[in-house]
Amino acid sequence: MAALTTLTDEARIALDTVAGRAANLFSPSIRLGVTGLSRAGKTVFISAFVHNLIHGGRLPMFEAQKSGRIARAYLQHQPDDDVPRFQYEDHIAALVDDRVWPESTRAISELRLTIEFESASGWNRMFSAGRLSIDIVDYPGEWLLDLPLLGKSYDEFSHDAFEMADLPVRSELSKHWREMSASVDGDAPADEMTARRLSEAFADYLRACKQDERALSTLPPGRFLIPGDLEGSPALTFAPLPPTDKAHKTGSLRAVMARRYESYKTHVVKPFFREHVTRLDRQIVLIDAMQAINAGPAALADLERALAEILGCFRPGRGSLFTDLFARRIDRILVAATKADHIHHAEHDKLQAIVRRLADRAIARADFSGASVDAVAMAAVRATREGSVKRGRDTLPVIIGVPMAGETIGGETFDGEAETAIFPGDLPEKPAQLFKAAEDASGPAHEIRFVRFRPPRLERTAEGVTLSLPHIRLDRALQFLLGDRLA
């Protein structure tokens, strides 16, 4: 990780950390990073996390809640006025009132949730205020995948991009961009329209890789997919060119591309790392493993590669009392496979085994150590319930919910209103079968029949009180991420 920062960066990080530690003496807080790749459910996770704590949700595996030691939880003003606020109220209105999924994460945002609690330890009750603020930092995983670029030159970036584009699962999608790149002279004088056409073709290729039928994950530069306020700027008007050993001619197309690539790292990637990633204490990484399984072995291998790169970007482990004063370390990371409500609970152990295998292999690839890492299969908001149907002599386990309008399965298109029962199929008994196919980059997809369901209609008590959002293992996630800080 040292290659990602300069001495000046480290000095600024140390100053920020010292200031944060000083503030923490009077107002204890923890910064929780929430990331994941597109449609993994970051917005839904944060909304359900906050809603269940504020409304006293059913969280039997979250010890502080189960034991009745949480007095109340409430929102406060966030500490960083220059970061957009996570629009919790709007997202809850979408989930509860409109029964639609909220908009996906498009930029970084933040929310502060404060919990007042009674410690389980008499000693801690004497010396602790019994209050903990959780600063939830929501950011796109695509941006995190840019951090390895800080250690790569433009020529190295180009080499890696073309190598990835030549993979069988990507070659067809990248064909137009690769042909266009081969047709230009990188040593010719720079031309703005040529640079623009190349960058647009490269971005189109990356977007095509994200489609459901491919479900690829390793797609830097991340701002090409989620540009935020940089859309159309010169910082995003570059693309890889066929690698060369020759020096870049001054004023050439290759020289301009290289300069813009370096500008992208300096003005976009590095500030994101310094101002946000290095300030985190805990982290959850959400992944859509079932979509990758459905898309085939190449997509699963690509998800593992992306997860390894994401884990490799964090600063893990525990330091000493002195070193922690100047540099934060992430000491707990949870890898969570979302949408567990799309399969029957009898399949959950298999999904959990798959995500654990993904996490273990990614940790080994990232040469990652020093933090406690766990894996879980969960659904932050449970959109289905379970049942069974008779088919001949067999009884099939099914999930029951309201598919979103336009979703199709078995030739049937749903209207978004009718409830239906679906047999989603079975995951393989042994995760090794999936990973062997991923290593060989061969074999057909292991198809799971799933559609996207509408959020559930919330139950109400006899007094008309709306209950909290239902979930699968959200409480286990909270216990791992926060349990020790509320002990």
Secondary structure, 3 states (H helix, E strand, C coil): CHHHCCHHHHHHHHHHHHHHHHHHHHCCEEEEEEEECCCCCHHHHHHHHHHHHHCCCCCCCCHHHHCCCEEEEEEECCCCCCCCECCHHHHHHHHHHHCCCCCCCCCCEEEEEEEEECCCCHHHHHHCCCEEEEEEEECCHHHHCCHHHHHCCHHHHHHHHHHHHCCHHHHHHHHHHHHHHHHCCCCCECCHHHHHHHHHHHHHHHHHHHCCCCCCCCCCCHHHCCCHHHCCCHHHCCCCCCCCCCCCCCCEHHHHHHHHHHHHHHHHHHHHHHHCHHHCCEEEEEECHHHHHHHCHHHHHHHHHHHHHHHCCCCECCCCHHHHHHCCCECEEEEEECCHHHCCHHHHHHHHHHHHHHHHHHHHHCCCCCCEEEEEECECCCCCEEEEEEECCEEEEEEEECECCCCEECCEECCCCCCEEECCCCCCCCHHHHHHHHHHCCCCCCCCCCCCECCCCCCECCCCCECCCCCECHHHHHHHHHHHHHC
